[in-house]
Amino acid sequence: AQSVTQLGSHVSVSEGALVLLRCNYSSSVPPYLFWYVQYPNQGLQLLLKYTSAATLVKGINGFEAEFKKSETSFHLTKPSAHMSDAAEYFCAVSDPHYGQNFVFGPGTRLSVLP
Amino acid sequence: DAGITQSPRYKITETGRQVTLMCHQTWSHSYMFWYRQDLGHGLRLIYYSAAADITDKGEVPDGYVVSRSKTENFPLTLESATRSQTSVYFCASRATGQETQYFGPGTRLLVL
């Protein structure tokens, strides 16, 4: 069975600092991987996805993530945090060989301090 | 372009009552999903549907019923609401052959 872990339920960074949100997955086959962002009282918006092409994936709003098979990781980064990045971030995995249903991590709340 | 909508956005009900949450998408996506979001659990899949009249259980289906008579609609019914079903419910959809799911704005349900 697939599972996703996100280290740190709450991460705080200063405006302009590096953002690093961690995601590790367990899957018996190479999965598809996703990062979604949720702003307060809104639905989930796709930030970026990995679907077995380039291992470094660029997304919206300056975010990127790198798929590392040896570490079973898909960490999300942004070089310089902005106040508008404050939100909840979810990592998700899907198995392309088993219906592609998503399994989500528990989420990481990002706070950006002025 | 309405995309995917959910109604109501907020609902308060009492234990034992039946509640139906609506989901409507305008993209003609084959797949539709219902999730519940709870602190510490992320989103958990309740039910999904691969096409009209085809539904299947997800991780946490107990206490819920779904139907899909039309491609664009995927209602979720709580037959007899319990306090443990207090949650935020999200509907999502995706096209066949595509990986990305698109989410509605959510319904916040409080069961008293």
Interface residues (C-beta under 8 A of the other chain):
Chain A: V4 S9 Y32 F34 Y36 N41 Q42 G43 L44 Q45 L46 K49 T51 F90 A92 S94 P96 Q100 N101 F102 V103 F104 G105 P106 G107
Chain B: F33 Y35 G40 H41 G42 L43 R44 L45 Y48 G58 F90 A92 R94 E99 T100 Q101 Y102 F103 G104 P105 G106
